[in-house]
Every structure is written in C-alpha cells, then in structure tokens.
Amino acid sequence: MPLPELSIEKLEKEVYGSQIWKSMFRNWPWQDSTRHRARHIVDNVWLHLHPAKIQPRALRWTFTWGLGGISFLLFLILTISGVLLMFYYRPTVELAYQDMKDLEFAVSFGIILRNMHRWCAHGMVTIVMLHMIRVFLTGSYKKPREFNWAIGVILLKLTLFLSFTGYLLPWDQLAIWAVTVGTNMAAATPIIGNEGPFASLLGMTISNDVRFVLLGGTTVGANTLLRFYVMHCVAVPLVAAALMIVHFWRIRKDTFSAAPITKDEEKVDVWPNLVVREYIAAAGVTAFVFFVSVYVNAPLEEIANPNVTPNPSKAPWYFVGLQELLVYFDPWIAGVLLPGLIIGGLCAIPYLDTNKKGVGYYSWSERPFANAQFMFGITFWFILILIGNSFRGPNYFWYWPWESWLVHKPVAAPTWSFPLPLGVFSLLAYGGLGMTLPRLITADIAWKKATGAFLGFFALVGLWMHFGGDIAAWRVITVGFLLYLTFLFGFLYPQKYLQDLDMPRYIAVQSLVLMQMGVLVKMGLRLGLDVKYILELPQFNLNI
C-alpha cells in the first residue's frame, strides 16, 4: 500500500491547526497586519510589558541606549550562571577556595562560567548606574513616574549589595579583606553600631551591634561566609526580582517617557520595530560577555588568611569612593550618613523638582539646575572611586601612577581640630548663610563677574599665604578650586534657580545641596590646612 504523499504546506496546516498549538499560541496564523502586531505584544508573557505602539523617539539607540533591558539581561545571565555555580560550590571556609580552584582547573568550562558570573556582576553595577543617569537626564522620573524612580534607586542599592555579598564567596585574600573594610563601616552606624555616635545609649558592644549581626561574629569567618552565601543566592535576589516585577509593571502603567519628536506624529508598532532592536542588543551583549569571559579571567588571589593584612586593604571598587571619604570623615559620616543621604536624596528628587519641562528628551537649557547638581554629584562620586583605586597605595597614602609602592612615603603632617566654640560657630555660619543668602539676594548676579572676583580674591590670598606663610602651592590651588566649586554649586546656582521654589521644597533642596558641598569644604580644609575635625565631641563619639 503506497504511503500518503507528504508536503510541507499540509504538515504546517495540521500542526498550526491542532488544538495543542492553538492552546499555546493564540495569535495564529501570523498575519502582517496592525492588529496581529498588537496581539503579538499583548499575548506574549514577556512582550506584554510593552505597549502595542510607541513614540518614534524611543526607537533611537541614543535615547535609552538599551540600558534598562541590558541590566535585566545581565541579571538573567547572573541567575543562570549562579545556579550552575551552586552545583560546584560549598560555602565553608575549608572548601570554598578549593572549589574555586576546581572551577578553574578541574570542571569543564568552569573558569568560563565563573568569569561570566564575575564580569556580569561588575557590568550590572555599571549599567544600572548609567541607566539611572539616563533616566534623570531625560526627565523620566517626573510625574507620574515618581514612585517608580524611587523603586529604581532601591534596585540600584540592592544591585550594589548583591555584588558585595558575592564578593566574599571565593574566600581569597581579595575577598576577605574587601568585605572586612566594607563591613567595618557598619560598626560606625549611629546608635546601633558599637563605634558610632550615641552607641552607649543602647549598650552596643562588638558582640551585639549591627556589624555582629551582619558577620555572625566579631570577625569575618565561617558564619559570615554562610550568611553572605544565603543573602547572595536567596534573600537579595528574591527581593530584587520582586521589585523588578513592580518596576516593569509601573513602566507599562505609567507609559513610556519618550516625548514626540514633532507635533501630531503617529506612533509606531512595537513589534517588530522595538523588539528587533532589543533582541539585537541582547545578542550583542551576550556575545560580548562570552568573549570577555573566555579571554579575561576573574581575579583569584591566595586563600584567605585573617592573620596577613594586605597593605592597602581596599573595598570593592564601587565602595572605594566611601573608603576615600574615610580620609576626610569619621566612619559614621563616610560609611553611614552620606550613603543614607545619597539614597534618600535620590528618592526625593521627583518630589522636589517642580520644573515641568524636559520630560522625555535630553535638555540642558530647560533644566540647568537639576542637571548641573546631579551630574556634579555623579562626577564627584566617580572621581572619588578613581582616586581610591588608582592613587592610593601603602598606608593609604597618595601615590601617583608612576610612583613605586616599594618606596614608602613619610608620615603625613599632624592634623588639628577647631576649638569647640569656633567649630560650632563655623557650622552655624555655613548652614545659616547657605540657607538664607540664595533666597534673600534677589538681584541677578553676573556669573562671570562673580566668578572672576572670587578667583581673583582667592589668588591674592593664596599668593600672600604661599610667600608669607610658606604654604605649598598645590595646597592653595586645591583649596581654591574646592571653594570655588562650593561657591558655584552652593550659592550661584541656587540663587538663580531656586528663587521661586516654595519654602518647604527650598529648605529640603538647599539642605541637600549644602551637605553635598560640605563634603568639598571638609576635603579642602583637610588637604589644604590639615584640619581633622570642625566639631569634636569625643564624649559622644561625634566628630565632624
């Protein structure tokens, strides 16, 4: 009996018309029509997070740069590679380092898997930061997206913490001492850290404070490794994933922020215009990650040894900026207060910014104050990271890239602190004048003249101090530059752009500005005049 003739068309018709296929793919057979392109988005578990149509501006690579999607892609790669690594990793101090070596030499493709996980972690931290910058510069945090911006800020914090908890797991010298430096800042937390201000109120000691809870002991050890493993593999990813779901949902519900390029322009279909671009970006990033993972190995030093302290000991690169601030501030300020103010200030931005212009496109002229202050803070943060990574050597002294670490530098000049009355007066004067002068002076100040007068006055003072008081020229230049930045961003910008802000918002915004610029003032006093503290209250462990 002859077999029935088979044809591709007939086979496709039978498959596509079957109950099984129709139960999985509802929008079938495919037709290249507006309705089907919309249904393709709505009926897909991933793509339905997009609207059916979108503004043409959102299709431009230079608008979003694909940073949000790339961040999520890296999270997925980290999740998959992390689960695979869990099959070969045992979180004990006796076996963790051995498992790292096995991944490098014994497990097939183990080194590529570990490299991929390590570099994706660093990449995700970087991309999430850049994504936040992009969202800010396009005004995409404004109404009705205020809450989603705050969720994004929290996700940035969780991304940093997720990377930090994973830093310890290789259990080598780099890991244990980076985590030691990072967790030491927790001990300086006010009230609940044994080294923080007012710790005596709750009887905090090294054996019951917040650092003890984080480490599971008084030093980084077996309990710390287990706790960081659980936080890194279970607790933090679950919280981050839940917030990502909310974040994506709010993006869909709040509508995409891209503004029309021209009046009355028509939107374009998301499928295939945007989706194809996203797939291309995902494929390119995946290929790049694989290439880097094959050719660049993740660092692995000798096994962790609590009795051998590297000099210098540095935190992970994304926390090195905080470590650099320890040169100028006590740990409770550098490691707790300032990070808290940064997170809180970022979350508050949409509720403090009343400017309705510049939403959905890049614009400096329409949002000069917000853009200038934000980018100044971001630039300053990355400069601190650069200094901590590239210019700090043994004993955390300053070393230029061409200087050898084998040549130890002499001890720095002794520091001194303001007398208590002078310190109190200085803080009150800085806060009082900083809050009132930008609001009281309503005249339009000519910036060029003000800048020239300020620099000219300081140049005369600097020359007199240099030749009369034998002060090094670099100190004068440093102090002058930092004071000028304080004058520019702490007075001229607020005086020009905050005049019409209502009083509660003005107080909140200017307080954040003054605290940001206060960091520069303190750095200038330390670098130029060797001032250790402006206000010193050792009985409360409170020093500024």
Secondary structure, 3 states (H helix, E strand, C coil): CCCCCCCHHHHHHHHHCCHHHHHHCCCCCCCCCHHHHHHHHHCCCCHHHCCCEECHHHHCHHHHCCHHHHHHHHHHHHHHHHHHHHCCCCCCCCCHHHHHHHHHHCCCCHHHHHHHHHHHHHHHHHHHHHHHHHHHHCCCCCCCCHHHHHHHHHHHHHHHHHHHHHHCCCCEHHHHHHHHHHHHHHHHCCCCCCCCCCHHHHCCCCCCCHHHHHHCCCCCCHHHHHHHHHHHHHHHHHHHHHHHHHHHHHHHHCCCCCCCCCCCCCCEEHHHHHHHHHHHHHHHHHHHHHHHHHHCCCCCCCECCCCCCCCCCCCCHHHHHHHHHCCCCCHHHHHHHHHHHHHHHHHHHHHHCCCCCCCCCCCCCCCHHHHHHHHHHHHHHHHHHHHHHHCECHHHCECCCCCCCCCCCCCCCCCECCCHHHHHHHHHHHHHHHHHHHHHCCCCCCHHHHHHHHHHHHHHHHHHHHHHHCCCHHHHHHHHHHHHHHHHHHHHHHHHHCCCCCHHHHHHHHHHHHHHHHHHHHHHHHHHHCECCCCEEHHHCEEC
